[in-house]
Amino acid sequence: MLDKVISIISEYQDIPADTIHTDSHLVNDLGFTSYDVVSLVGKFEDEFDIEVPDRKIKLMKTVDDIVKFIEAATEE
């Protein structure tokens, strides 16, 4: 799961995958804007066939936050 999430982030922002870690902050470390975060969430929704409520998007601050949300959403 982590590798796939990192791959999607890497492709979206054109960042080398080996520089993205679980504690990487989307805005502060990876340079995402709020628009980028929303667009990225759309990619995760498509890739993992999940739905992320708008109120949950603001809780996704780090790569680890994303992985945990997707793992929980795909277990349901």
VODREN-783628 format. One line per 3 residues: number of its first residue (from 0); their letters; for each residue x, y, z of N, C-alpha, C, O. Coordinates in steps of 0.001 Angstrom, whole numbers, plus 500000, padded with zeros to 6 digits. Layout:
! VODREN-783628
NUM) a) X Y Z X Y Z X Y Z X Y Z | ...
! end
This chain:
! VODREN-783628
0) mld) 500828 498801 500000 500000 500000 500000 500869 501258 500000 500653 502165 499197 | 501840 501308 500894 502709 502481 500996 503420 502747 499678 503499 503892 499233 | 503937 501698 499055 504662 501877 497793 503769 502458 496706 504205 503307 495928
3) kvi) 502515 502000 496650 501582 502505 495639 501243 503976 495909 501179 504780 494980 | 501028 504320 497168 500724 505709 497538 501907 506606 497162 501720 507669 496570 | 503099 506181 497501 504299 506962 497169 504444 507103 495661 504802 508173 495169
6) sii) 504170 506040 494931 504259 506085 493470 503287 507119 492891 503654 507878 491995 | 502073 507151 493391 501067 508103 492897 501500 509535 493226 501398 510424 492381 | 501978 509756 494442 502450 511086 494830 503629 511504 493957 503691 512639 493483
9) sey) 504549 510591 493752 505747 510859 492958 505383 511269 491533 505913 512244 491001 | 504475 510513 490926 504055 510817 489559 503296 512139 489487 503481 512914 488548 | 502447 512395 490473 501636 513612 490448 502491 514862 490550 502281 515826 489814
12) qdi) 503446 514848 491454 504223 516051 491731 505613 516005 491104 506409 516928 491279 | 505903 514928 490372 507211 514749 489729 508352 514881 490751 509306 515637 490568 | 508203 514115 491822 509189 514073 492898 509786 512671 492904 509042 511698 492780
15) pad) 511091 512536 493044 511668 511190 493124 511061 510400 494289 511000 510889 495417 | 510618 509185 494003 509943 508371 495018 510812 508126 496245 510299 508008 497358 | 512109 508051 496049 512988 507756 497194 513145 508937 498148 513785 508812 499191
18) tih) 512568 510073 497796 512616 511232 498703 511312 511405 499480 511187 512317 500298 | 510344 510525 499221 509041 510588 499886 509011 509514 500972 509294 508345 500712 | 508663 509929 502195 508654 509011 503334 507310 509079 504045 506500 509964 503767
21) tds) 507076 508161 504946 505779 508138 505639 505506 509427 506399 504354 509844 506517 | 506550 510060 506913 506338 511290 507673 506432 512556 506821 506408 513664 507356 | 506538 512401 505502 506584 513569 504616 505249 514310 504666 504189 513716 504468
24) hlv) 505314 515604 504931 504125 516459 504983 503834 516932 503570 504720 517446 502888 | 502589 516761 503127 502241 517085 501740 502531 518540 501389 503078 518822 500323 | 502172 519457 502266 502338 520883 501979 503751 521354 502319 504439 521924 501473
27) ndl) 504176 521117 503545 505455 521656 504011 506668 520991 503379 507649 521665 503066 | 506615 519674 503188 507777 518956 502662 507732 518731 501149 508762 518781 500476 | 506538 518485 500627 506424 518107 499215 505911 519228 498323 505859 519070 497103
30) gft) 505534 520353 498910 505155 521522 498118 503772 521489 497498 503524 522192 496519 | 502866 520694 498039 501512 520632 497505 500719 521865 497908 500911 522408 498996 | 499835 522300 497034 498860 523333 497368 497582 522619 497802 497476 521400 497665
33) syd) 496623 523359 498316 495357 522724 498705 494672 522117 497474 494033 521069 497574 | 494803 522765 496327 494243 522208 495090 494925 520879 494754 494259 519916 494375 | 496250 520832 494893 496994 519593 494627 496509 518460 495521 496347 517329 495064
36) vvs) 496281 518763 496787 495841 517730 497732 494490 517172 497304 494288 515958 497315 | 493567 518047 496929 492247 517594 496484 492368 516762 495210 491707 515731 495083 | 493195 517190 494278 493396 516430 493040 494024 515071 493327 493639 514060 492740
39) lvg) 494986 515061 494228 495651 513824 494602 494668 512852 495243 494698 511656 494954 | 493806 513354 496103 492792 512507 496730 491906 511871 495656 491525 510706 495775 | 491584 512626 494618 490805 512068 493507 491520 510900 492860 490882 509916 492486
42) kfe) 492825 510990 492722 493606 509891 492158 493567 508664 493068 493471 507534 492590 | 493642 508892 494381 493549 507771 495322 492162 507139 495279 492029 505918 495359 | 491134 507968 495151 489771 507438 495062 489635 506525 493849 489047 505448 493943
45) def) 490174 506951 492717 490106 506139 491500 490932 504864 491623 490463 503779 491279 | 492139 504994 492105 493061 503854 492189 492582 502779 493161 492688 501586 492873 | 492057 503198 494305 491700 502236 495352 490196 502013 495468 489744 501295 496360
48) die) 489412 502626 494567 487959 502480 494547 487355 502790 495919 486613 501995 496495 | 487703 503975 496413 487191 504440 497699 486585 505818 497511 486750 506449 496467 | 485886 506273 498529 485365 507644 498524 485877 508349 499777 485754 507839 500890
51) vpd) 486444 509516 499575 486976 510296 500693 486058 511497 500916 485983 512387 500069 | 485366 511523 502047 484505 512681 502340 485349 513953 502428 486491 513922 502886 | 484780 515059 501988 485501 516339 501991 486094 516669 503360 487213 517174 503446
54) rki) 485362 516393 504409 485842 516727 505752 487071 515907 506151 487813 516300 507051 | 487288 514774 505487 488449 513925 505795 489704 514371 505050 490819 514064 505471 | 489525 515092 503947 490677 515518 503149 491616 516385 503974 492835 516236 503887
57) klm) 491064 517283 504767 491907 518193 505553 492711 517460 506625 493663 518018 507170 | 492343 516225 506934 493082 515424 507913 494275 514714 507292 495114 514163 508005 | 494352 514725 505982 495441 514049 505280 496606 515015 505109 496722 515703 504095
60) ktv) 497453 515050 506108 498573 515983 506103 499898 515316 505731 500779 515952 505152 | 500033 514035 506067 501274 513309 505767 500973 512087 504913 499820 511687 504753 | 502022 511511 504374 501876 510283 503587 501265 509192 504467 500401 508440 504016
63) ddi) 501707 509106 505710 501181 508107 506635 499682 508294 506874 498948 507311 506976 | 499222 509538 506964 497788 509804 507123 496999 509214 505953 495932 508630 506138 | 497537 509378 504763 496869 508863 503559 496824 507347 503585 495776 506748 503343
66) vkf) 497954 506728 503878 498029 505264 503907 497040 504706 504932 496308 503762 504636 | 497014 505279 506122 496101 504792 507163 494644 504944 506745 493828 504057 506997 | 494314 506069 506105 492931 506266 505664 492553 505226 504611 491484 504621 504688
69) iea) 493420 505022 503637 493125 504073 502561 493020 502663 503118 492120 501915 502738 | 493924 502290 504009 493856 500943 504610 492532 500739 505338 491901 499690 505210 | 492115 501742 506100 490843 501639 506818 489665 501584 505848 488721 500822 506058
72) ate) 489719 502383 504794 488612 502446 503833 488493 501164 503000 487394 500774 502605 | 489617 500522 502740 489570 499311 501915 489264 498064 502744 488993 497004 502179 | 489301 498173 504065 488958 497051 504934 487450 496937 505125 486943 495878 505496
75) e) 486745 498022 504873 485286 498033 505114 484564 497175 504121 483339 497067 504174
! end
